[in-house]
């Protein structure tokens, strides 16, 4: 045990941390969820101090020795007994010890009870782990109401009473919103009944005379032939909700090219290969690369890289190469609170349609970022970004990934490694983040 003691003020601060179960002047007890999360992140390559600080602990207050002792103890317990080894054994042993020796029958009964308790804990952890994976997989771009519905079904089906707060934090929704959702069940039922009635009317118009129709045609048929007035917005909402899809004409490719020529704009190359300007957060490089996996599947990776420090500031992986892959990368860049951009920051890219798009350029203007583009067909104008993709593809085994989720996990792990632990010769033998901190301190 560490010799560091906590003051009353420090005890109050620690008690507010959701990862702390109990704290006294000389000791601190952590929650089982934090221990489990610590093991996962430790095995992913993070240092004990980094894990503690990312979870709201002040390493100076707790003490490095206490952190190292806890890490050693939990690692040893996990290697010996898995997740069960992280369970606080003090919960199962209380009261004074017996002064007399136990009879053989009492020993057998106690061993049976202990085995049943351990088996119950294993089953509960398996059940919880499976549920966590299912919820996280289903949480991809989930509307809050759908998330609330998922939490309600999970609690009712698995009997996870008293875990509402944890499940809400897992899906990143508010607990008060979940309880409001439960209280509004009667309102939702009434709305669902009205939507089903509207669905039947819309389907009658949709299939009228054997041809499927869009929202405009449905609106006109309902008004002219049934005397029913629905707004186009309502018709589209019902069609989306119940997956009523009308056929779409394929766009004219020549018309699309002409439109792109008029609207898309190429901007000058203001970078001129002056990548190392000694100012972190000023010159930002971006591009998109292909990531084939599982034989015949394809994913796409968009990144924003700091040309000065080589740090990857933001990235996004998608199975579609639509405009969203570029705009979402920008959103992630602006929402990354660890990134401080220079007041004259600008993004340099090639002349791809994503970056010449008015939508992308308006977003750059909104975020106060300048723009620069390589000359047509000249990859050397964005060489550091191309170099990063080349090194990443050499080091990451992405082709054997079976699913998009598995591929994302491998890329996530590499990005943490690249920024924090991959030393680079041209950065004075530092990692990108170490070099950034070095420049800022200088």
PyMOL commands that set and color helices and strands:
alter all, ss='L'
color gray80, all
select helices_A, chain A and resi 8-15+32-43+48-54+59-62+64-86+89-92+104-138+144-158+164-170+175-183+185-206+208-210+215-225+232-241+253-263+324-335+353-356+358-366+379-395+404-421+425-427+432-441
alter helices_A, ss='H'
color red, helices_A
select strands_A, chain A and resi 20-23+28-30+283-293+297-306+312-318+346-349+370-373
alter strands_A, ss='S'
color yellow, strands_A
deselect
rebuild
show_as cartoon
